[in-house]
Amino acid sequence: MLRIRCEFNERLPDGGQVALFHEDGRRLDSCAAELGLVDGQRVRLVDVEGDFEVDACLREQPSDPYFRWVADPGRSTRNR
């Protein structure tokens, strides 16, 4: 499962996580095509400090100029 770094304090009103980064530090929006991301893909979100992980589902928002990719976390899947 793809691991994505996430700043959990930055989210949309519906709970979607938007501060998403590849493990090399690039914003997810900038490397999504390279990674072959698809709407509905399951990923693992990792807190930027590495304190915990949670499973999530990616949601593509093609019309949003700021947050094309959003992750909807399953809070009950928290690890660590």
Secondary structure, 3 states (H helix, E strand, C coil): CCEEEECCCCECCCCCECCEECCCCCEHHHHHHHHCCCCCCEEEEEECCCCCEEEEEEEECCCCCCCCEEEEECHHHCEC
